[in-house]
Amino acid sequence: MGTWGGAIARMILSVLLLSLAGCGGSKSSSLTLTVTCGDGTEVNGATSIDVPGDLANGRATVNFPDPANPGKTGTIAIQPGRHCKIVPAAGG
């Protein structure tokens, strides 16, 4: 019975590793991110978004490579009680 259990464990591990093989690694240039807060779009076309856990002046912040200013980092301070969504979008 011990051999059978070991074979099942190896099979489950193999399936898990294969399913994770496509995660991360290379960055796709055709995928960008959009941040919307409330009814407005805050960022459109960012290649990555960083949401640090620290507050700045009592507000959560979102950092991103600024799509309008290559080489610069943009920051958004989220007002308390405001909800934001980060969604992927196909880039052009």
Residue pairs with C-beta under 8 A, 6 or more apart in sequence:
27 47
29 91
30 90
30 91
30 92
31 88
31 89
31 90
31 91
32 44
32 45
32 46
32 47
32 67
32 88
32 89
32 90
32 91
33 43
33 45
33 46
33 47
33 48
33 49
33 64
33 86
33 87
33 88
33 89
34 41
34 43
34 44
34 45
34 46
34 86
34 87
34 88
34 89
35 41
35 42
35 43
35 46
35 49
35 62
35 64
35 76
35 84
35 85
35 86
36 42
36 84
36 85
36 87
37 76
37 78
37 82
37 83
37 84
37 85
38 82
38 83
42 62
42 76
42 84
43 49
43 62
43 64
43 67
43 74
43 76
44 67
44 89
45 67
45 89
45 91
46 64
46 65
46 66
46 67
46 74
47 65
47 67
48 64
48 65
49 62
49 63
49 64
49 86
50 62
50 63
50 64
51 60
51 61
51 62
51 63
51 86
52 61
52 63
54 61
55 61
56 75
56 77
57 77
58 80
59 77
59 78
59 79
59 80
60 77
60 78
61 75
61 76
61 77
61 78
62 75
62 76
62 78
62 84
62 86
63 73
63 74
63 75
64 73
64 74
64 75
64 76
65 72
65 73
65 74
66 72
66 73
66 74
76 84
78 84
